[in-house]
Amino acid sequence: MVILIFIFGYLLITLENFFSLNKVIPSILMAVTCWSLIIYLNIPVYELDQHLILKKNPKHLLLFHLGKASEIVFFLIGAMSIIAVIEKHSGFEALKELFCTSTKRKFLWIISIVSFLLSAIIDNLTATMVLISLLKKTVSNYKDRLYYLGLVIISANAGGVWSPIGDITTTMLWISNKVTTTHLIKKIFIPSILCMVISTLIASYIPIFNGDIQIKKNNLSRDSINRGFFMLKIGLFLMLLVPIFKTIIGIPPYMGMMFSLGIMLFIASKKYKSKSILDDTFKKVDMSSILFFLGILLSVSSLESMGKLYSLSHWINETVYTWKITTFLFGLISSIIDNVPLVAATIAMFSYPVNHDLWHFMAYVSGTGGSIFLIGSAAGVAAMSMEKINFFWYLKKISWIALIGYISGFIYLLIYPFFSFQ
């Protein structure tokens, strides 16, 4: 019954556009129903502790998994709040000052590089939304803007995979102690660069990027631009401190993010006398995303606790020749279904040690694989809703570019051991 409810809820999440049902609704209902059945029917649940399978009380185990999910939830609340403070002080608007060029091809490279770097700090979804709003105010031609947005999605997803705070799936791997910051950057930075650069290079030869472009001027005053840049630099710096806090001090990521949020709110309230900073900030926190992640994580944990994901991992290991093929296929699957439950299930299924190559492969494929189809990533779904991008237009014009970029980075991951050996 629990498995059937999970499958049904998962289908509703995947086909949310078809059913016109916000994915947060089946996510929450699925989590509550699965755990309610486990508790009511007294279904045996287990916890894997140092390779020992221990039988647990369902209520106690639910509390344990709620604590693990809350680490990610509070991390996201802190990150979203810092971004809201930056946005309130026109920090992202000030980025338009960087878009100083006269040719479409140069502008494409600027947009791709900014997307790549920005998503590594503020996550790929937020970076995409920021750049969509900036492109609306910068590029007046709708057809041109769609092509730029296609490359924004690819670059933002590629930029998010090499940073522990750049993509929710990478953050999940990091918080779950599957990867460390230094190893993640060392292994994934070059593949993600290849994905972005090769995709942008291919796109730059599309005829639509020939010729000149007229950039709309920034309407902000010089004081507003200076204030925006100041708050943007402070916010990005404080977010970059989070993995440093974890590496040096050892505090959990959500504690570091909450500390950075406190400093950010203090600076904003004192320097700019923003008395309503708390109200304005928390109004912009996307609670629907928070609840979606909570529902998904608790739903997956119900299957994990019943031992079903443990059994599934054994079946995969016996069926598939190597885990590298498994991760490649997972990357293709993430282009169709949401990568958050996919990675959550992978974390629960496999018990490889920290910094095992499987986790680095999963970090790369779950993010960049989502670019292949428009519905495969949160960045793509945001672009689809904000700019009314047609799914089949993206499939025809952008998907093949994203697929080449995805494969090029994956090939580097495969041959990386040969380079490191030499």
Stockholm file with secondary structure:
# STOCKHOLM 1.0

chainA/1-422         MVILIFIFGYLLITLENFFSLNKVIPSILMAVTCWSLIIYLNIPVYELDQHLILKKNPKHLLLFHLGKASEIVFFLIGAMSIIAVIEKHSGFEALKELFCTSTKRKFLWIISIVSFLLSAIIDNLTATMVLISLLKKTVSNYKDRLYYLGLVIISANAGGVWSPIGDITTTMLWISNKVTTTHLIKKIFIPSILCMVISTLIASYIPIFNGDIQIKKNNLSRDSINRGFFMLKIGLFLMLLVPIFKTIIGIPPYMGMMFSLGIMLFIASKKYKSKSILDDTFKKVDMSSILFFLGILLSVSSLESMGKLYSLSHWINETVYTWKITTFLFGLISSIIDNVPLVAATIAMFSYPVNHDLWHFMAYVSGTGGSIFLIGSAAGVAAMSMEKINFFWYLKKISWIALIGYISGFIYLLIYPFFSFQ
#=GR chainA/1-422 SS CHHHHHHHHHHHHHTHHHHTCCTHHHHHHHHHHHHHHHHHTTCCEEEEETTEEEEECHHHHHHHHHHHHHHHHHHHHHHHHHHHHHHHTTTTGGGGGGCCCSBHHHHHHHHHHHHHHHHHHHCHHHHHHHHHHHHHHHCCCHHHHHHHHHHHHHHHHHHHHTSTTSSHHHHHHHHTTSCCHHHHHHHHHHHHHHHHHHHHHHHTTSGGGCSBCCCCCCCSCHHHHHHHHHHHHHHHHHHHHHHHHHHHTCCCHHHHHHHHHHHHHHHHHHHSCCTTHHHHHHHTSCHHHHHHHHHHHHHHHHHHHTTHHHHHHHHHHHHSSCHHHHHHHHHHHTTTSCHHHHHHHHHHHCCCCTTCHHHHHHHHHHHHGGGSSGGGSHHHHHHHHHHCCCHHHHHHHTHHHHHHHHHHHHHHHHHHHHHHHC
#=GC SS_cons         CHHHHHHHHHHHHHTHHHHTCCTHHHHHHHHHHHHHHHHHTTCCEEEEETTEEEEECHHHHHHHHHHHHHHHHHHHHHHHHHHHHHHHTTTTGGGGGGCCCSBHHHHHHHHHHHHHHHHHHHCHHHHHHHHHHHHHHHCCCHHHHHHHHHHHHHHHHHHHHTSTTSSHHHHHHHHTTSCCHHHHHHHHHHHHHHHHHHHHHHHTTSGGGCSBCCCCCCCSCHHHHHHHHHHHHHHHHHHHHHHHHHHHTCCCHHHHHHHHHHHHHHHHHHHSCCTTHHHHHHHTSCHHHHHHHHHHHHHHHHHHHTTHHHHHHHHHHHHSSCHHHHHHHHHHHTTTSCHHHHHHHHHHHCCCCTTCHHHHHHHHHHHHGGGSSGGGSHHHHHHHHHHCCCHHHHHHHTHHHHHHHHHHHHHHHHHHHHHHHC
//
